[in-house]
Amino acid sequence: MDRLDAFKTIAAQASRGELTFPANVNASLRLQQALNDPDCHVEAAARLIQADPLLSARSVAIANSVAYNRSGTEISSVRAAVQRLGIRTLQSLVAAVIVRQIGSQVTEPSLVTKINQLWEHTAHVAALAQVIARRVTHVDPDTALFAGIMHEVAGFYMLASAGDYPEVMNGEPEDWVEHGELDIGCGVMTHLGVPDGVFKAIESMWIGLRALPPETLGDTLLLANDLAPVHSPLHQRPGATTLQGARTIDFVVGEGTLHAIMTESALEVQSLYAVLML
């Protein structure tokens, strides 16, 4: 089997819902489904989060981050964190756990290195997307955070599958963009219940066309992706901005500029990134 056949096999399995996840992913998916229930209110969400020590710690940490703690008042309880964050931010935290869990059983050192770099990239993009959405494009920041967390989920699943299909690590990086990302990503995101608007925004990243100044959720993700100080280890998209070139991206935003806004928001971005890396 060559690389393209391996991609096709994984994609076909994903499209049929025949996805292989570690057991802890399924538990997190059940939690995500519970949080997605319109009848899930703050008290119920707090009880769900309290049952998971990792999520409890992360919810309190992100609630005390610069991005969510405008008043500077520190909190120490999960219930207070849930009240401050709201259900949708909690959904993003659970999504972050799910994405990281997908590759948690990989042990081959080179794959572990790629998974770790891919998560660093993801955490940077998610943190940047939340701030860019709030300060620049004025799309929903919670949606942007969630989309940033999910935007490389196909890559995590591909790396997790490399033990069974080692061929996926052969060939050229462009093969992943052309033959792997779209087909595998569609199946994985459908299984994870990613909302259609987020799916379409991530799909626009696969096409790679960004407007400046950015306007849409897809533009927000692409700009965050360009500004991220850590690139994905899977590919360098044709026409993508280099790390050095990202420093030169600037445009007018209202009465300010992107550079000024990102400089002002640097602590917020770093605090969100730090929580996602916990």
C-alpha positions in Angstrom: 0.0 0.0 0.0 1.4 3.4 -0.9 0.7 6.7 0.9 -2.2 7.8 -1.2 -3.9 4.4 -0.7 -3.3 4.7 3.0 -5.0 8.1 3.1 -7.9 6.8 1.1 -8.3 3.8 3.4 -8.3 6.0 6.6 -10.6 8.5 4.9 -13.1 5.8 3.9 -13.1 4.4 7.4 -13.7 7.9 8.8 -16.5 8.6 6.4 -18.3 5.4 7.6 -17.8 6.4 11.2 -15.3 3.5 11.7 -12.9 5.6 13.8 -10.5 4.1 16.3 -10.2 6.3 19.4 -8.6 5.7 22.8 -11.3 4.9 25.4 -10.8 8.2 27.2 -11.8 10.1 24.0 -15.2 8.4 24.1 -15.7 9.5 27.7 -14.8 13.0 26.7 -17.2 12.9 23.8 -20.0 11.9 26.1 -19.1 15.0 28.3 -19.1 17.2 25.2 -22.6 15.9 24.2 -23.9 16.6 27.7 -22.5 20.2 27.5 -24.1 20.6 24.0 -27.6 19.8 25.5 -29.6 23.1 25.5 -30.9 22.2 28.9 -27.4 21.9 30.4 -27.1 24.9 32.7 -24.3 26.2 34.9 -25.0 24.0 37.9 -25.1 20.9 35.7 -22.0 21.9 33.8 -20.1 22.5 37.0 -21.0 19.0 38.3 -19.8 17.5 35.0 -16.5 19.4 35.0 -15.9 18.6 38.7 -16.0 14.9 37.9 -12.8 15.3 35.8 -9.8 16.6 37.7 -7.9 17.7 34.6 -10.9 19.8 33.3 -11.5 21.2 36.8 -7.9 22.5 36.9 -8.1 23.9 33.4 -11.4 25.6 33.8 -10.2 27.4 36.9 -6.9 28.3 35.2 -8.5 29.7 32.0 -11.1 31.6 34.1 -8.2 33.3 35.9 -6.3 34.0 32.6 -5.9 37.6 31.4 -8.3 36.9 28.5 -11.2 36.0 30.8 -10.4 37.8 34.1 -10.8 41.4 33.2 -11.5 42.5 36.7 -8.4 40.8 38.2 -10.5 39.0 40.7 -9.0 35.5 41.2 -11.4 32.5 41.7 -10.7 29.1 43.1 -13.8 27.0 42.6 -15.0 25.1 39.5 -18.5 26.5 39.9 -17.2 30.1 39.9 -15.1 29.2 36.8 -18.1 27.8 35.0 -20.1 30.9 35.7 -17.3 33.2 34.4 -16.5 31.1 31.3 -20.0 30.0 30.2 -20.9 26.7 28.5 -19.3 27.5 25.1 -15.8 28.1 26.5 -16.1 24.8 28.4 -17.0 23.1 25.2 -13.7 24.4 23.8 -11.8 23.1 26.8 -13.3 19.7 26.3 -12.5 19.8 22.6 -8.9 20.5 23.5 -8.8 17.5 25.7 -10.4 15.3 23.0 -7.9 16.5 20.3 -4.9 15.8 22.6 -6.3 12.4 23.6 -6.6 11.2 20.0 -2.8 10.8 19.8 -2.3 9.9 23.5 -1.5 6.2 22.9 1.2 6.9 20.3 4.6 5.7 21.5 6.9 5.9 18.5 9.3 8.8 19.3 9.2 10.5 15.9 5.4 10.5 15.9 5.3 11.7 19.5 7.5 14.6 18.5 5.2 15.5 15.6 2.1 15.2 17.8 3.6 17.5 20.4 4.6 20.1 17.8 1.2 19.9 16.2 -0.4 20.6 19.6 1.9 23.6 20.2 0.9 24.9 16.8 -2.8 24.3 17.6 -2.7 26.0 21.0 -1.0 29.1 19.4 -3.6 29.2 16.6 -6.5 28.8 19.0 -5.3 31.5 21.4 -4.5 33.9 18.5 -7.9 33.2 16.8 -9.8 34.1 20.0 -8.1 37.4 20.3 -8.2 38.2 16.6 -11.9 37.4 16.6 -12.6 39.8 19.5 -10.3 42.6 18.5 -10.1 42.5 14.7 -12.7 40.5 12.8 -15.5 40.7 15.4 -16.7 37.2 14.8 -17.7 35.2 17.8 -14.5 34.7 20.0 -15.8 31.5 21.6 -16.4 30.0 18.1 -13.0 31.1 17.0 -11.3 29.5 20.0 -13.2 26.2 19.3 -12.3 26.3 15.6 -8.7 27.0 16.3 -8.6 23.9 18.6 -10.2 21.7 16.0 -8.5 23.0 12.8 -5.7 20.3 12.8 -7.8 17.4 14.2 -7.4 15.4 10.9 -3.6 15.6 11.4 -3.8 14.2 14.9 -6.0 11.4 13.7 -3.6 10.7 10.8 -0.6 10.6 13.2 -2.5 8.3 15.6 -3.2 6.0 12.6 0.4 5.8 11.5 1.1 2.7 13.6 -1.4 0.8 11.5 -0.7 2.6 8.3 3.0 3.6 8.4 2.9 4.6 4.7 1.2 7.9 5.6 4.6 9.2 6.9 6.2 8.6 3.5 6.1 10.8 0.4 5.8 14.6 0.1 4.2 16.9 2.6 2.0 18.3 -0.2 0.3 14.8 -0.4 -1.3 15.5 2.9 -2.8 18.8 1.8 -4.1 17.4 -1.5 -5.1 13.9 -0.6 -5.3 13.4 3.2 -6.5 16.5 5.1 -9.8 17.1 3.3 -11.1 13.5 3.2 -9.9 12.4 6.6 -10.8 15.7 8.2 -14.4 15.5 6.9 -14.9 12.1 8.4 -13.3 12.9 11.8 -15.1 16.3 12.2 -18.4 14.8 11.3 -17.9 12.0 13.9 -16.9 14.6 16.5 -20.0 16.7 15.8 -18.2 19.9 14.7 -20.8 22.5 13.8 -21.3 23.2 10.1 -20.1 26.9 10.3 -16.9 25.8 12.0 -16.4 23.0 9.5 -16.7 25.4 6.6 -14.3 27.8 8.2 -11.7 25.0 8.6 -12.4 23.9 5.1 -11.5 27.4 3.9 -8.1 27.0 5.6 -7.6 23.9 3.4 -8.1 26.1 0.3 -5.8 28.7 1.9 -7.3 32.0 0.6 -7.3 34.7 3.2 -8.6 38.3 2.8 -6.8 41.3 4.3 -8.2 42.8 6.3 -9.8 39.6 7.5 -13.6 39.4 7.9 -14.8 35.8 8.3 -14.1 33.0 10.7 -12.1 31.4 8.0 -10.0 34.6 7.6 -9.6 34.7 11.3 -8.2 31.1 11.4 -5.9 31.7 8.4 -4.4 34.9 10.0 -4.0 33.1 13.3 -2.3 30.3 11.5 0.1 32.7 9.7 0.9 34.5 13.0 1.5 31.3 15.0 5.2 31.1 16.1 5.1 27.3 15.7 4.2 25.8 12.3 2.4 22.5 11.8 5.0 19.7 11.4 2.8 18.1 8.7 3.0 20.5 5.8 3.9 24.0 4.7 0.8 25.1 2.7 1.6 26.5 -0.7 1.7 30.3 -0.4 1.7 30.2 3.4 3.4 33.0 5.2 6.8 32.1 6.7 7.5 32.8 10.4 9.7 35.7 9.4 7.1 37.0 6.9 4.4 36.8 9.6 6.2 39.6 11.5 5.5 42.0 8.5 1.7 41.4 8.3 0.0 44.6 9.2 -3.1 46.6 8.3 -5.4 49.2 9.6 -8.1 48.2 12.1 -10.4 51.0 13.0 -8.1 53.7 14.5 -5.2 51.3 15.1 -3.2 48.6 13.4 -2.9 44.9 13.7 0.6 45.2 15.1 -0.6 47.6 17.8 -3.6 45.3 18.7 -1.4 42.2 18.8 1.2 43.9 21.0 -1.5 45.1 23.4 -3.0 41.6 23.4 0.2 39.6 23.8 -0.4 38.8 27.4 -3.9 37.6 26.7 -2.6 35.3 23.9 0.1 33.9 26.1 -2.2 33.2 29.0 -4.7 31.3 26.7 -1.8 29.4 25.1 -0.4 28.5 28.6 -3.8 27.1 29.7 -4.2 25.0 26.5 -0.7 23.6 27.0 -1.4 22.4 30.6 
